Amino acid sequence: MAQDKLSDGASFVDDLKADSLAVVELVHSMPKQGVASTFKFGVAYGMARGTIAAMQIPMVLVTPNKWKKFYSLSSDKEQARARAIQYWPSSDNFRLKKHHGRAEAALLAKYGAEML
């Protein structure tokens, strides 16, 4: 009896990995950031990179300066949100100011798709 790919975890993960590339922002701790928040951030960043590596998905690390320069963005997060709205005007994913992180993630993925 053939199994549905969604019920077969190994097949689903293998299909997900096929022709995949993870584009991850190369980040570091920020000056004046608290020790506890720096530690939490480092743990989350390490878990993301570790998961990608465990799935054997090729990974490219890109500095914020590199991908933001591609889109002519400064460090102003509102600029990234405005640019994402330009690329995806019908999406509700970037409509609120607090969605700047989503916008940056989408732009980083778009950068990877176009440049790598």
Biopython code that builds the backbone (N, CA, C, O; Angstrom):
import numpy as np
from Bio.PDB.StructureBuilder import StructureBuilder

atoms = [
    (1, "MET", "N", (0.849, -1.185, 0.000)),
    (1, "MET", "CA", (0.000, 0.000, 0.000)),
    (1, "MET", "C", (0.884, 1.235, 0.000)),
    (1, "MET", "O", (1.740, 1.383, 0.872)),
    (2, "ALA", "N", (0.692, 2.104, -0.946)),
    (2, "ALA", "CA", (1.506, 3.315, -1.056)),
    (2, "ALA", "C", (1.135, 4.299, 0.047)),
    (2, "ALA", "O", (-0.035, 4.505, 0.368)),
    (3, "GLN", "N", (2.177, 4.893, 0.612)),
    (3, "GLN", "CA", (1.947, 5.871, 1.679)),
    (3, "GLN", "C", (1.904, 7.269, 1.105)),
    (3, "GLN", "O", (2.628, 7.596, 0.164)),
    (4, "ASP", "N", (1.067, 8.069, 1.671)),
    (4, "ASP", "CA", (1.029, 9.487, 1.323)),
    (4, "ASP", "C", (2.351, 10.109, 1.760)),
    (4, "ASP", "O", (2.840, 9.811, 2.849)),
    (5, "LYS", "N", (2.937, 10.969, 0.927)),
    (5, "LYS", "CA", (4.236, 11.562, 1.240)),
    (5, "LYS", "C", (4.205, 12.341, 2.552)),
    (5, "LYS", "O", (5.207, 12.387, 3.265)),
    (6, "LEU", "N", (3.060, 12.956, 2.878)),
    (6, "LEU", "CA", (2.992, 13.702, 4.129)),
    (6, "LEU", "C", (3.021, 12.776, 5.333)),
    (6, "LEU", "O", (3.481, 13.176, 6.402)),
    (7, "SER", "N", (2.540, 11.549, 5.183)),
    (7, "SER", "CA", (2.573, 10.627, 6.315)),
    (7, "SER", "C", (3.919, 9.917, 6.416)),
    (7, "SER", "O", (4.230, 9.331, 7.453)),
    (8, "ASP", "N", (4.702, 9.960, 5.377)),
    (8, "ASP", "CA", (6.026, 9.358, 5.376)),
    (8, "ASP", "C", (7.047, 10.464, 5.626)),
    (8, "ASP", "O", (7.481, 11.133, 4.688)),
    (9, "GLY", "N", (7.428, 10.655, 6.878)),
    (9, "GLY", "CA", (8.304, 11.750, 7.267)),
    (9, "GLY", "C", (9.600, 11.804, 6.483)),
    (9, "GLY", "O", (10.030, 12.886, 6.085)),
    (10, "ALA", "N", (10.234, 10.661, 6.250)),
    (10, "ALA", "CA", (11.516, 10.649, 5.544)),
    (10, "ALA", "C", (11.356, 11.134, 4.107)),
    (10, "ALA", "O", (12.174, 11.917, 3.626)),
    (11, "SER", "N", (10.321, 10.681, 3.423)),
    (11, "SER", "CA", (10.099, 11.113, 2.043)),
    (11, "SER", "C", (9.800, 12.603, 1.984)),
    (11, "SER", "O", (10.275, 13.305, 1.091)),
    (12, "PHE", "N", (9.014, 13.078, 2.933)),
    (12, "PHE", "CA", (8.663, 14.497, 2.964)),
    (12, "PHE", "C", (9.914, 15.355, 3.144)),
    (12, "PHE", "O", (10.090, 16.354, 2.446)),
    (13, "VAL", "N", (10.780, 14.968, 4.076)),
    (13, "VAL", "CA", (12.011, 15.719, 4.322)),
    (13, "VAL", "C", (12.925, 15.636, 3.110)),
    (13, "VAL", "O", (13.528, 16.640, 2.729)),
    (14, "ASP", "N", (13.041, 14.474, 2.499)),
    (14, "ASP", "CA", (13.877, 14.337, 1.304)),
    (14, "ASP", "C", (13.362, 15.217, 0.168)),
    (14, "ASP", "O", (14.150, 15.849, -0.535)),
    (15, "ASP", "N", (12.045, 15.259, -0.012)),
    (15, "ASP", "CA", (11.473, 16.123, -1.046)),
    (15, "ASP", "C", (11.731, 17.590, -0.733)),
    (15, "ASP", "O", (11.992, 18.390, -1.632)),
    (16, "LEU", "N", (11.657, 17.933, 0.532)),
    (16, "LEU", "CA", (11.901, 19.306, 0.955)),
    (16, "LEU", "C", (13.349, 19.702, 0.672)),
    (16, "LEU", "O", (13.616, 20.836, 0.273)),
    (17, "LYS", "N", (14.277, 18.781, 0.875)),
    (17, "LYS", "CA", (15.697, 19.067, 0.677)),
    (17, "LYS", "C", (16.089, 19.163, -0.792)),
    (17, "LYS", "O", (17.056, 19.845, -1.130)),
    (18, "ALA", "N", (15.364, 18.499, -1.651)),
    (18, "ALA", "CA", (15.731, 18.460, -3.066)),
    (18, "ALA", "C", (15.789, 19.865, -3.645)),
    (18, "ALA", "O", (14.833, 20.633, -3.540)),
    (19, "ASP", "N", (16.906, 20.185, -4.250)),
    (19, "ASP", "CA", (17.108, 21.488, -4.885)),
    (19, "ASP", "C", (16.904, 22.660, -3.928)),
    (19, "ASP", "O", (16.481, 23.737, -4.348)),
    (20, "SER", "N", (17.200, 22.459, -2.656)),
    (20, "SER", "CA", (17.038, 23.524, -1.661)),
    (20, "SER", "C", (18.369, 24.196, -1.367)),
    (20, "SER", "O", (19.438, 23.597, -1.490)),
    (21, "LEU", "N", (18.269, 25.432, -0.981)),
    (21, "LEU", "CA", (19.423, 26.193, -0.518)),
    (21, "LEU", "C", (18.933, 27.102, 0.606)),
    (21, "LEU", "O", (17.960, 27.837, 0.436)),
    (22, "ALA", "N", (19.595, 27.052, 1.729)),
    (22, "ALA", "CA", (19.257, 27.934, 2.842)),
    (22, "ALA", "C", (20.142, 29.171, 2.764)),
    (22, "ALA", "O", (21.367, 29.064, 2.708)),
    (23, "VAL", "N", (19.529, 30.321, 2.760)),
    (23, "VAL", "CA", (20.251, 31.587, 2.769)),
    (23, "VAL", "C", (20.035, 32.173, 4.154)),
    (23, "VAL", "O", (18.919, 32.537, 4.523)),
    (24, "VAL", "N", (21.118, 32.258, 4.914)),
    (24, "VAL", "CA", (21.050, 32.683, 6.307)),
    (24, "VAL", "C", (21.864, 33.951, 6.485)),
    (24, "VAL", "O", (22.982, 34.065, 5.983)),
    (25, "GLU", "N", (21.293, 34.894, 7.199)),
    (25, "GLU", "CA", (22.013, 36.136, 7.465)),
    (25, "GLU", "C", (23.136, 35.862, 8.460)),
    (25, "GLU", "O", (22.907, 35.270, 9.514)),
    (26, "LEU", "N", (24.325, 36.286, 8.129)),
    (26, "LEU", "CA", (25.490, 36.130, 8.993)),
    (26, "LEU", "C", (25.454, 37.256, 10.012)),
    (26, "LEU", "O", (25.770, 38.404, 9.702)),
    (27, "VAL", "N", (25.069, 36.915, 11.217)),
    (27, "VAL", "CA", (24.873, 37.918, 12.262)),
    (27, "VAL", "C", (25.887, 37.747, 13.384)),
    (27, "VAL", "O", (26.610, 36.752, 13.455)),
    (28, "HIS", "N", (25.917, 38.732, 14.246)),
    (28, "HIS", "CA", (26.814, 38.716, 15.405)),
    (28, "HIS", "C", (26.150, 39.487, 16.531)),
    (28, "HIS", "O", (25.116, 40.124, 16.333)),
    (29, "SER", "N", (26.739, 39.427, 17.698)),
    (29, "SER", "CA", (26.178, 40.169, 18.823)),
    (29, "SER", "C", (26.339, 41.667, 18.571)),
    (29, "SER", "O", (27.229, 42.108, 17.844)),
    (30, "MET", "N", (25.457, 42.419, 19.189)),
    (30, "MET", "CA", (25.461, 43.873, 19.008)),
    (30, "MET", "C", (26.011, 44.544, 20.265)),
    (30, "MET", "O", (25.752, 44.082, 21.376)),
    (31, "PRO", "N", (26.761, 45.621, 20.101)),
    (31, "PRO", "CA", (27.246, 46.357, 21.266)),
    (31, "PRO", "C", (26.074, 46.850, 22.112)),
    (31, "PRO", "O", (25.015, 47.196, 21.590)),
    (32, "LYS", "N", (26.281, 46.875, 23.398)),
    (32, "LYS", "CA", (25.295, 47.343, 24.380)),
    (32, "LYS", "C", (24.074, 46.442, 24.498)),
    (32, "LYS", "O", (23.099, 46.807, 25.155)),
    (33, "GLN", "N", (24.114, 45.276, 23.874)),
    (33, "GLN", "CA", (23.027, 44.315, 24.028)),
    (33, "GLN", "C", (23.295, 43.533, 25.308)),
    (33, "GLN", "O", (24.441, 43.181, 25.589)),
    (34, "GLY", "N", (22.281, 43.264, 26.065)),
    (34, "GLY", "CA", (22.442, 42.557, 27.330)),
    (34, "GLY", "C", (22.991, 41.154, 27.154)),
    (34, "GLY", "O", (22.841, 40.536, 26.101)),
    (35, "VAL", "N", (23.629, 40.667, 28.204)),
    (35, "VAL", "CA", (24.237, 39.337, 28.159)),
    (35, "VAL", "C", (23.178, 38.261, 27.950)),
    (35, "VAL", "O", (23.365, 37.355, 27.137)),
    (36, "ALA", "N", (22.078, 38.353, 28.671)),
    (36, "ALA", "CA", (21.027, 37.327, 28.564)),
    (36, "ALA", "C", (20.414, 37.322, 27.165)),
    (36, "ALA", "O", (20.209, 36.258, 26.582)),
    (37, "SER", "N", (20.122, 38.501, 26.628)),
    (37, "SER", "CA", (19.506, 38.539, 25.294)),
    (37, "SER", "C", (20.498, 38.089, 24.223)),
    (37, "SER", "O", (20.104, 37.447, 23.250)),
    (38, "THR", "N", (21.774, 38.416, 24.391)),
    (38, "THR", "CA", (22.796, 37.953, 23.455)),
    (38, "THR", "C", (22.880, 36.430, 23.478)),
    (38, "THR", "O", (22.997, 35.795, 22.430)),
    (39, "PHE", "N", (22.822, 35.848, 24.668)),
    (39, "PHE", "CA", (22.888, 34.397, 24.793)),
    (39, "PHE", "C", (21.674, 33.751, 24.122)),
    (39, "PHE", "O", (21.829, 32.788, 23.371)),
    (40, "LYS", "N", (20.477, 34.262, 24.378)),
    (40, "LYS", "CA", (19.262, 33.716, 23.771)),
    (40, "LYS", "C", (19.323, 33.816, 22.245)),
    (40, "LYS", "O", (18.955, 32.881, 21.535)),
    (41, "PHE", "N", (19.789, 34.952, 21.761)),
    (41, "PHE", "CA", (19.904, 35.145, 20.323)),
    (41, "PHE", "C", (20.891, 34.134, 19.730)),
    (41, "PHE", "O", (20.619, 33.528, 18.693)),
    (42, "GLY", "N", (22.026, 33.960, 20.390)),
    (42, "GLY", "CA", (23.033, 33.010, 19.914)),
    (42, "GLY", "C", (22.523, 31.582, 19.895)),
    (42, "GLY", "O", (22.823, 30.823, 18.973)),
    (43, "VAL", "N", (21.755, 31.214, 20.905)),
    (43, "VAL", "CA", (21.180, 29.866, 20.952)),
    (43, "VAL", "C", (20.220, 29.666, 19.779)),
    (43, "VAL", "O", (20.289, 28.650, 19.088)),
    (44, "ALA", "N", (19.330, 30.626, 19.553)),
    (44, "ALA", "CA", (18.366, 30.502, 18.457)),
    (44, "ALA", "C", (19.076, 30.448, 17.101)),
    (44, "ALA", "O", (18.710, 29.657, 16.232)),
    (45, "TYR", "N", (20.088, 31.292, 16.930)),
    (45, "TYR", "CA", (20.845, 31.315, 15.681)),
    (45, "TYR", "C", (21.565, 29.980, 15.471)),
    (45, "TYR", "O", (21.567, 29.439, 14.365)),
    (46, "GLY", "N", (22.160, 29.466, 16.510)),
    (46, "GLY", "CA", (22.846, 28.174, 16.423)),
    (46, "GLY", "C", (21.891, 27.024, 16.134)),
    (46, "GLY", "O", (22.224, 26.107, 15.384)),
    (47, "MET", "N", (20.707, 27.075, 16.730)),
    (47, "MET", "CA", (19.720, 26.022, 16.467)),
    (47, "MET", "C", (19.261, 26.055, 15.010)),
    (47, "MET", "O", (19.095, 25.009, 14.384)),
    (48, "ALA", "N", (19.058, 27.247, 14.478)),
    (48, "ALA", "CA", (18.646, 27.355, 13.076)),
    (48, "ALA", "C", (19.731, 26.790, 12.160)),
    (48, "ALA", "O", (19.447, 25.995, 11.264)),
    (49, "ARG", "N", (20.962, 27.204, 12.392)),
    (49, "ARG", "CA", (22.056, 26.703, 11.551)),
    (49, "ARG", "C", (22.258, 25.202, 11.734)),
    (49, "ARG", "O", (22.540, 24.490, 10.770)),
    (50, "GLY", "N", (22.115, 24.725, 12.958)),
    (50, "GLY", "CA", (22.272, 23.293, 13.229)),
    (50, "GLY", "C", (21.195, 22.458, 12.561)),
    (50, "GLY", "O", (21.479, 21.376, 12.046)),
    (51, "THR", "N", (19.971, 22.944, 12.562)),
    (51, "THR", "CA", (18.864, 22.232, 11.911)),
    (51, "THR", "C", (19.097, 22.137, 10.412)),
    (51, "THR", "O", (18.895, 21.083, 9.808)),
    (52, "ILE", "N", (19.521, 23.241, 9.821)),
    (52, "ILE", "CA", (19.806, 23.243, 8.385)),
    (52, "ILE", "C", (20.929, 22.255, 8.069)),
    (52, "ILE", "O", (20.845, 21.499, 7.102)),
    (53, "ALA", "N", (21.976, 22.268, 8.889)),
    (53, "ALA", "CA", (23.099, 21.353, 8.673)),
    (53, "ALA", "C", (22.670, 19.899, 8.863)),
    (53, "ALA", "O", (23.075, 19.030, 8.091)),
    (54, "ALA", "N", (21.852, 19.627, 9.886)),
    (54, "ALA", "CA", (21.392, 18.259, 10.140)),
    (54, "ALA", "C", (20.544, 17.731, 8.989)),
    (54, "ALA", "O", (20.555, 16.534, 8.700)),
    (55, "MET", "N", (19.809, 18.631, 8.334)),
    (55, "MET", "CA", (18.993, 18.224, 7.183)),
    (55, "MET", "C", (19.827, 18.120, 5.908)),
    (55, "MET", "O", (19.316, 17.752, 4.851)),
    (56, "GLN", "N", (21.111, 18.447, 6.017)),
    (56, "GLN", "CA", (22.046, 18.393, 4.893)),
    (56, "GLN", "C", (21.590, 19.278, 3.729)),
    (56, "GLN", "O", (21.701, 18.908, 2.560)),
    (57, "ILE", "N", (21.080, 20.446, 4.082)),
    (57, "ILE", "CA", (20.691, 21.433, 3.077)),
    (57, "ILE", "C", (21.875, 22.380, 2.915)),
    (57, "ILE", "O", (22.380, 22.896, 3.911)),
    (58, "PRO", "N", (22.325, 22.618, 1.699)),
    (58, "PRO", "CA", (23.420, 23.563, 1.503)),
    (58, "PRO", "C", (23.028, 24.932, 2.068)),
    (58, "PRO", "O", (21.891, 25.381, 1.923)),
    (59, "MET", "N", (24.001, 25.582, 2.715)),
    (59, "MET", "CA", (23.744, 26.849, 3.376)),
    (59, "MET", "C", (24.740, 27.901, 2.910)),
    (59, "MET", "O", (25.937, 27.640, 2.792)),
    (60, "VAL", "N", (24.225, 29.085, 2.651)),
    (60, "VAL", "CA", (25.060, 30.224, 2.300)),
    (60, "VAL", "C", (24.810, 31.300, 3.350)),
    (60, "VAL", "O", (23.665, 31.652, 3.633)),
    (61, "LEU", "N", (25.885, 31.811, 3.918)),
    (61, "LEU", "CA", (25.778, 32.898, 4.889)),
    (61, "LEU", "C", (26.016, 34.215, 4.167)),
    (61, "LEU", "O", (26.997, 34.369, 3.440)),
    (62, "VAL", "N", (25.111, 35.160, 4.375)),
    (62, "VAL", "CA", (25.186, 36.454, 3.704)),
    (62, "VAL", "C", (25.134, 37.552, 4.762)),
    (62, "VAL", "O", (24.261, 37.542, 5.630)),
    (63, "THR", "N", (26.062, 38.489, 4.689)),
    (63, "THR", "CA", (26.055, 39.593, 5.646)),
    (63, "THR", "C", (24.884, 40.532, 5.342)),
    (63, "THR", "O", (24.456, 40.646, 4.194)),
    (64, "PRO", "N", (24.372, 41.201, 6.376)),
    (64, "PRO", "CA", (23.292, 42.158, 6.134)),
    (64, "PRO", "C", (23.699, 43.243, 5.132)),
    (64, "PRO", "O", (22.896, 43.648, 4.292)),
    (65, "ASN", "N", (24.941, 43.710, 5.223)),
    (65, "ASN", "CA", (25.395, 44.749, 4.297)),
    (65, "ASN", "C", (25.304, 44.296, 2.846)),
    (65, "ASN", "O", (24.945, 45.080, 1.967)),
    (66, "LYS", "N", (25.626, 43.037, 2.597)),
    (66, "LYS", "CA", (25.652, 42.550, 1.216)),
    (66, "LYS", "C", (24.252, 42.497, 0.615)),
    (66, "LYS", "O", (24.039, 43.027, -0.476)),
    (67, "TRP", "N", (23.293, 41.874, 1.295)),
    (67, "TRP", "CA", (21.972, 41.755, 0.694)),
    (67, "TRP", "C", (21.215, 43.076, 0.727)),
    (67, "TRP", "O", (20.419, 43.352, -0.171)),
    (68, "LYS", "N", (21.451, 43.898, 1.750)),
    (68, "LYS", "CA", (20.767, 45.196, 1.807)),
    (68, "LYS", "C", (21.303, 46.149, 0.731)),
    (68, "LYS", "O", (20.550, 46.954, 0.182)),
    (69, "LYS", "N", (22.589, 46.056, 0.437)),
    (69, "LYS", "CA", (23.166, 46.879, -0.629)),
    (69, "LYS", "C", (22.528, 46.524, -1.966)),
    (69, "LYS", "O", (22.296, 47.404, -2.794)),
    (70, "PHE", "N", (22.247, 45.253, -2.182)),
    (70, "PHE", "CA", (21.603, 44.786, -3.409)),
    (70, "PHE", "C", (20.265, 45.490, -3.640)),
    (70, "PHE", "O", (19.894, 45.769, -4.780)),
    (71, "TYR", "N", (19.543, 45.775, -2.550)),
    (71, "TYR", "CA", (18.240, 46.440, -2.630)),
    (71, "TYR", "C", (18.320, 47.939, -2.314)),
    (71, "TYR", "O", (17.292, 48.605, -2.200)),
    (72, "SER", "N", (19.525, 48.460, -2.175)),
    (72, "SER", "CA", (19.742, 49.880, -1.832)),
    (72, "SER", "C", (19.037, 50.260, -0.536)),
    (72, "SER", "O", (18.378, 51.298, -0.459)),
    (73, "LEU", "N", (19.179, 49.418, 0.477)),
    (73, "LEU", "CA", (18.552, 49.660, 1.774)),
    (73, "LEU", "C", (19.586, 50.093, 2.801)),
    (73, "LEU", "O", (20.748, 49.693, 2.734)),
    (74, "SER", "N", (19.159, 50.901, 3.736)),
    (74, "SER", "CA", (19.999, 51.247, 4.885)),
    (74, "SER", "C", (19.624, 50.301, 6.028)),
    (74, "SER", "O", (18.952, 49.294, 5.805)),
    (75, "SER", "N", (20.046, 50.616, 7.221)),
    (75, "SER", "CA", (19.692, 49.791, 8.373)),
    (75, "SER", "C", (18.276, 50.096, 8.867)),
    (75, "SER", "O", (17.798, 49.442, 9.794)),
    (76, "ASP", "N", (17.600, 51.077, 8.266)),
    (76, "ASP", "CA", (16.233, 51.437, 8.633)),
    (76, "ASP", "C", (15.293, 50.298, 8.239)),
    (76, "ASP", "O", (15.110, 50.006, 7.057)),
    (77, "LYS", "N", (14.709, 49.669, 9.242)),
    (77, "LYS", "CA", (13.868, 48.499, 8.986)),
    (77, "LYS", "C", (12.604, 48.850, 8.205)),
    (77, "LYS", "O", (12.050, 48.003, 7.505)),
    (78, "GLU", "N", (12.151, 50.088, 8.324)),
    (78, "GLU", "CA", (10.958, 50.511, 7.586)),
    (78, "GLU", "C", (11.224, 50.516, 6.076)),
    (78, "GLU", "O", (10.310, 50.275, 5.287)),
    (79, "GLN", "N", (12.456, 50.785, 5.675)),
    (79, "GLN", "CA", (12.800, 50.724, 4.247)),
    (79, "GLN", "C", (12.616, 49.307, 3.713)),
    (79, "GLN", "O", (12.113, 49.119, 2.605)),
    (80, "ALA", "N", (13.024, 48.309, 4.498)),
    (80, "ALA", "CA", (12.881, 46.916, 4.069)),
    (80, "ALA", "C", (11.408, 46.554, 3.933)),
    (80, "ALA", "O", (11.022, 45.865, 2.989)),
    (81, "ARG", "N", (10.596, 47.008, 4.857)),
    (81, "ARG", "CA", (9.170, 46.715, 4.790)),
    (81, "ARG", "C", (8.545, 47.369, 3.553)),
    (81, "ARG", "O", (7.729, 46.754, 2.866)),
    (82, "ALA", "N", (8.932, 48.612, 3.275)),
    (82, "ALA", "CA", (8.414, 49.306, 2.096)),
    (82, "ALA", "C", (8.838, 48.598, 0.801)),
    (82, "ALA", "O", (8.050, 48.499, -0.139)),
    (83, "ARG", "N", (10.075, 48.110, 0.756)),
    (83, "ARG", "CA", (10.553, 47.403, -0.442)),
    (83, "ARG", "C", (9.801, 46.085, -0.617)),
    (83, "ARG", "O", (9.452, 45.714, -1.738)),
    (84, "ALA", "N", (9.552, 45.379, 0.477)),
    (84, "ALA", "CA", (8.806, 44.120, 0.383)),
    (84, "ALA", "C", (7.389, 44.375, -0.134)),
    (84, "ALA", "O", (6.858, 43.583, -0.913)),
    (85, "ILE", "N", (6.789, 45.464, 0.293)),
    (85, "ILE", "CA", (5.452, 45.811, -0.197)),
    (85, "ILE", "C", (5.496, 46.095, -1.697)),
    (85, "ILE", "O", (4.549, 45.774, -2.415)),
    (86, "GLN", "N", (6.590, 46.696, -2.174)),
    (86, "GLN", "CA", (6.733, 46.932, -3.618)),
    (86, "GLN", "C", (6.768, 45.615, -4.395)),
    (86, "GLN", "O", (6.148, 45.489, -5.451)),
    (87, "TYR", "N", (7.510, 44.626, -3.853)),
    (87, "TYR", "CA", (7.631, 43.346, -4.545)),
    (87, "TYR", "C", (6.380, 42.490, -4.414)),
    (87, "TYR", "O", (6.018, 41.772, -5.345)),
    (88, "TRP", "N", (5.723, 42.561, -3.270)),
    (88, "TRP", "CA", (4.552, 41.730, -3.001)),
    (88, "TRP", "C", (3.381, 42.607, -2.540)),
    (88, "TRP", "O", (2.971, 42.522, -1.383)),
    (89, "PRO", "N", (2.840, 43.446, -3.430)),
    (89, "PRO", "CA", (1.820, 44.418, -3.018)),
    (89, "PRO", "C", (0.511, 43.800, -2.530)),
    (89, "PRO", "O", (-0.192, 44.421, -1.733)),
    (90, "SER", "N", (0.171, 42.625, -2.975)),
    (90, "SER", "CA", (-1.094, 42.021, -2.558)),
    (90, "SER", "C", (-0.972, 41.201, -1.271)),
    (90, "SER", "O", (-1.964, 40.663, -0.780)),
    (91, "SER", "N", (0.228, 41.106, -0.734)),
    (91, "SER", "CA", (0.439, 40.328, 0.485)),
    (91, "SER", "C", (0.087, 41.138, 1.731)),
    (91, "SER", "O", (0.397, 42.326, 1.821)),
    (92, "ASP", "N", (-0.557, 40.488, 2.676)),
    (92, "ASP", "CA", (-0.843, 41.113, 3.978)),
    (92, "ASP", "C", (0.287, 40.880, 4.970)),
    (92, "ASP", "O", (0.213, 41.350, 6.105)),
    (93, "ASN", "N", (1.324, 40.169, 4.567)),
    (93, "ASN", "CA", (2.402, 39.797, 5.483)),
    (93, "ASN", "C", (3.259, 40.967, 5.939)),
    (93, "ASN", "O", (4.007, 40.833, 6.908)),
    (94, "PHE", "N", (3.171, 42.101, 5.272)),
    (94, "PHE", "CA", (4.058, 43.223, 5.596)),
    (94, "PHE", "C", (3.287, 44.504, 5.916)),
    (94, "PHE", "O", (3.877, 45.585, 5.931)),
    (95, "ARG", "N", (2.000, 44.404, 6.167)),
    (95, "ARG", "CA", (1.181, 45.606, 6.287)),
    (95, "ARG", "C", (1.403, 46.389, 7.574)),
    (95, "ARG", "O", (1.148, 47.593, 7.599)),
    (96, "LEU", "N", (1.863, 45.755, 8.632)),
    (96, "LEU", "CA", (2.083, 46.449, 9.901)),
    (96, "LEU", "C", (3.562, 46.750, 10.116)),
    (96, "LEU", "O", (4.428, 46.017, 9.638)),
    (97, "LYS", "N", (3.847, 47.839, 10.843)),
    (97, "LYS", "CA", (5.247, 48.198, 11.118)),
    (97, "LYS", "C", (6.000, 47.064, 11.795)),
    (97, "LYS", "O", (7.188, 46.863, 11.541)),
    (98, "LYS", "N", (5.316, 46.332, 12.647)),
    (98, "LYS", "CA", (5.979, 45.239, 13.367)),
    (98, "LYS", "C", (6.358, 44.072, 12.450)),
    (98, "LYS", "O", (7.024, 43.138, 12.898)),
    (99, "HIS", "N", (5.957, 44.105, 11.198)),
    (99, "HIS", "CA", (6.271, 43.046, 10.237)),
    (99, "HIS", "C", (7.592, 43.276, 9.506)),
    (99, "HIS", "O", (7.851, 42.640, 8.484)),
    (100, "HIS", "N", (8.424, 44.171, 10.017)),
    (100, "HIS", "CA", (9.700, 44.450, 9.349)),
    (100, "HIS", "C", (10.604, 43.222, 9.304)),
    (100, "HIS", "O", (11.358, 43.048, 8.347)),
    (101, "GLY", "N", (10.539, 42.373, 10.322)),
    (101, "GLY", "CA", (11.349, 41.152, 10.321)),
    (101, "GLY", "C", (10.937, 40.197, 9.207)),
    (101, "GLY", "O", (11.784, 39.582, 8.559)),
    (102, "ARG", "N", (9.645, 40.080, 8.993)),
    (102, "ARG", "CA", (9.142, 39.258, 7.883)),
    (102, "ARG", "C", (9.630, 39.807, 6.554)),
    (102, "ARG", "O", (10.028, 39.061, 5.659)),
    (103, "ALA", "N", (9.590, 41.128, 6.449)),
    (103, "ALA", "CA", (10.016, 41.768, 5.204)),
    (103, "ALA", "C", (11.485, 41.490, 4.935)),
    (103, "ALA", "O", (11.862, 41.165, 3.810)),
    (104, "GLU", "N", (12.319, 41.616, 5.967)),
    (104, "GLU", "CA", (13.744, 41.343, 5.784)),
    (104, "GLU", "C", (13.978, 39.889, 5.412)),
    (104, "GLU", "O", (14.815, 39.600, 4.557)),
    (105, "ALA", "N", (13.261, 38.975, 6.035)),
    (105, "ALA", "CA", (13.411, 37.549, 5.708)),
    (105, "ALA", "C", (13.010, 37.273, 4.258)),
    (105, "ALA", "O", (13.683, 36.521, 3.553)),
    (106, "ALA", "N", (11.918, 37.881, 3.823)),
    (106, "ALA", "CA", (11.464, 37.684, 2.438)),
    (106, "ALA", "C", (12.474, 38.255, 1.451)),
    (106, "ALA", "O", (12.758, 37.642, 0.422)),
    (107, "LEU", "N", (13.015, 39.427, 1.766)),
    (107, "LEU", "CA", (14.004, 40.034, 0.869)),
    (107, "LEU", "C", (15.297, 39.221, 0.837)),
    (107, "LEU", "O", (15.919, 39.087, -0.216)),
    (108, "LEU", "N", (15.701, 38.684, 1.977)),
    (108, "LEU", "CA", (16.899, 37.834, 2.013)),
    (108, "LEU", "C", (16.679, 36.582, 1.153)),
    (108, "LEU", "O", (17.576, 36.170, 0.417)),
    (109, "ALA", "N", (15.496, 35.983, 1.246)),
    (109, "ALA", "CA", (15.191, 34.809, 0.420)),
    (109, "ALA", "C", (15.176, 35.173, -1.064)),
    (109, "ALA", "O", (15.680, 34.422, -1.899)),
    (110, "LYS", "N", (14.601, 36.320, -1.383)),
    (110, "LYS", "CA", (14.575, 36.789, -2.783)),
    (110, "LYS", "C", (15.993, 37.034, -3.280)),
    (110, "LYS", "O", (16.322, 36.693, -4.416)),
    (111, "TYR", "N", (16.826, 37.620, -2.442)),
    (111, "TYR", "CA", (18.239, 37.835, -2.793)),
    (111, "TYR", "C", (18.895, 36.490, -3.124)),
    (111, "TYR", "O", (19.574, 36.357, -4.142)),
    (112, "GLY", "N", (18.688, 35.507, -2.263)),
    (112, "GLY", "CA", (19.278, 34.192, -2.500)),
    (112, "GLY", "C", (18.794, 33.566, -3.787)),
    (112, "GLY", "O", (19.579, 32.973, -4.527)),
    (113, "ALA", "N", (17.504, 33.694, -4.060)),
    (113, "ALA", "CA", (16.930, 33.106, -5.286)),
    (113, "ALA", "C", (17.489, 33.782, -6.540)),
    (113, "ALA", "O", (17.687, 33.127, -7.564)),
    (114, "GLU", "N", (17.739, 35.072, -6.461)),
    (114, "GLU", "CA", (18.193, 35.805, -7.639)),
    (114, "GLU", "C", (19.710, 35.789, -7.819)),
    (114, "GLU", "O", (20.199, 35.828, -8.948)),
    (115, "MET", "N", (20.449, 35.733, -6.729)),
    (115, "MET", "CA", (21.897, 35.906, -6.803)),
    (115, "MET", "C", (22.702, 34.617, -6.636)),
    (115, "MET", "O", (23.850, 34.548, -7.075)),
    (116, "LEU", "N", (22.122, 33.610, -6.015)),
    (116, "LEU", "CA", (22.938, 32.422, -5.694)),
    (116, "LEU", "C", (22.536, 31.233, -6.548)),
    (116, "LEU", "O", (23.113, 30.154, -6.414)),
]
sb = StructureBuilder()
sb.init_structure("model")
sb.init_model(0)
sb.init_chain("A")
sb.init_seg("    ")
for serial, (resi, resn, name, xyz) in enumerate(atoms, 1):
    if name == "N":
        sb.init_residue(resn, " ", resi, " ")
    sb.init_atom(name, np.array(xyz, "f"), 0.0, 1.0, " ", f" {name:<3s}", serial, name[0])
structure = sb.get_structure()
